[in-house]
Amino acid sequence: MGHALDLVGERWAMHVVRELMLGPLRFSDLRAVLPGISTSALTDRLGELERAGLVRRRRLDPPAASWVYALTPYGADLEPVITVLGRWGARSPSHRPDLPLTTTSFVLSLRTNVDASRTAGLTASYALRVSGTDLQARVDDGRLSVGPGVVPDADASLSGAPEAFAGVIYGGRPLEDAVGAGDLAVGGDLSAARRFTQLFTLPAPAKVD
């Protein structure tokens, strides 16, 4: 336990790991999604994570040819840890589901908070576009997968900012209200889109007395 905390216990380390869960990012991309971190702190965290074998730096193939940071398989093994921490944090009495979210945080929240009792027996596919990022969400006989990609034959499509999705999925806002206000756009079967937003539940707040 102590060694594990030495590897990822520095401030911002787990934030960096979390944001790399969906794929490689440039240094500038990481700065953009972690606005509270300084350039020097991000440089330090990436260096420490590289030396620990969790992150590697590589150049993309032409024409991009940009340098990016990506998780190693060892670093990607931290997803269950992040999932457990996320669900634990959601139980905090002070948790607010309406706070700003990155696209990666939103995707991980879906993976974390899917309710197996609501996906049981369901097979469906959904095309999500979250702040310009194309994602595919599939439920195959009750098992949910969410990640980058395009779904040409989706049962429904939904697009908008992570906060708009979270307001409907976790905050109780009616889907029709979000669509009417222009915060979310829905294509395909509206009932299928509504069912997707109802597949997730937050854990009950912890008792702290």
Steps between C-alpha positions, in 0.01 A plus 500: 500500500775743594691437176181546295438836664859599428436431130174692459448689825645835392246775434363486144652158424168315494338787309760456227449123492123548484517736202717254306254213544331563163823533304818703445503878553746777427644703784282794394191276502572396857547861604167587341302231686683562829477880524609510864839341440808708426734421211780405740274276709375319190856455377600356837203262520552370147868444568425310820233288329740421215772391740247283685403326174141627495531748213713513185570784259491426128469676166189454290538382143502764222330721409431587866853421627410647840647378827235348724477330836328163530438250776698180498305176559622524861361853527170397341464241777411793728152537349332276763672708770368821345156342467489406869627844603242667277211306648635560851522874428146504362379379842631816667213706645660806337518340154351719226415331168464842333868596526708527178613170349757410239394260228719227648357554849152469354581176317657350812193601699281306257721193535491541877133571560326270253220319681502131412135466601411752228713350222392141566393334175563814293694507173530845344749748357523875541707766323618770739670825402635664813657843452606403149629152586327204333431214740324168467294350777385142460298276724548138401270268691510730801873587496592861428809620313575866432797637309623693198345414166209553262181293494340522154205276591423643843154469653530865603754781499555766763735798492588779739737605775586261786315720750181485292519121486566483874207726579264255328669175603583585860319823581145401414453754220247374243660416167232695316586811703870474409411450132251786501759733651757399236736350758473150352414385148339163437482301178323174426255347744422743784379218724830315447692817587292543814562139599875554466491794741318279750761220511711666770458568870717676754567321829311617808682767704709365785390556858767701677355534852 
